[in-house]
Amino acid sequence: MALTQMALDSLDFDGTVALATLVAPHVDILEIGTPCIKHNGVKLLEVLRAKFPNNKILVDLKTMDAGFYEAEPFYKAGADICTVLGCADIGTIKGVIDVANKYGKKAQVDLINVADKAAKTKEVAAAGAHIIGVHTGLDQQAAGQTPFTDLALVAALNLGVEISVAGGVKAATTAQVRDAGATIIVAGAAIYGAADPAASAAEITAIAHA
Ligand SMILES: O=C([C@H](O)CO)[C@H](O)[C@H](O)COP(=O)(O)O
């Protein structure tokens, strides 16, 4: 059993709200993707928070510096999870963990571009990270990479932290990543690129929840 998260990666404010309206009943977590939050800011989070009280909301800040200071306004506005880059300074990562704890929320450390993912996972888990994000980014996917080997590596550490997996996951690979130990399964393009995003989200969630 894993939760599902839909990545909202459009830059368009109204289009994002419209897509979230279609998909929200069929996923556990709505993600405001990095380009989307940079373009639209905390106002979009406030709108989604008010419209979708039954979904958790992840804000994909991918924070690189000033962890506590950057993430606090988003937790204050209703984010349940904010992300911080694993390649950031440990002080930055601890800042996001601290502010998440202050609001009773969660911090996710994104392993994108981290060279030694096992060592980083152990370090940030010991620092109190709530979720480890195994992530093959859009540019890495374009170069042919997938998250599956990294997921196996992180899951094998058995550290008792939640593990999120993102990077081109679709219905056909959802059972594979669920069985490999992901507790949160992220899908972006597989849902927003589908002819029927609600049906695609429902299909992925049915597999993830099995
Ligand atoms: O985090 C993401 C990306 O780096 C842009 O910020 C995506 O939201 C994430 O990769 C999920 O999208 P898909 O890979 O299209 O499923």
The ligand as a Gaussian input file, in Angstrom:
#p B3LYP/6-31G(d) Opt

LIG

0 1
 O        9.496000      17.255000      -9.526000
 C        9.300000      17.205000     -10.707000
 C       10.222000      17.856000     -11.683000
 O       11.509000      17.851000     -11.166000
 C        9.820000      19.291000     -11.938000
 O        9.855000      20.026000     -10.774000
 C        8.105000      16.483000     -11.233000
 O        6.977000      17.044000     -10.653000
 C        8.204000      14.994000     -10.939000
 O        9.293000      14.499000     -11.662000
 C        6.958000      14.214000     -11.264000
 O        6.605000      14.350000     -12.610000
 P        6.733000      13.160000     -13.685000
 O        8.168000      12.763000     -13.727000
 O        6.222000      13.775000     -14.954000
 O        5.858000      12.045000     -13.214000

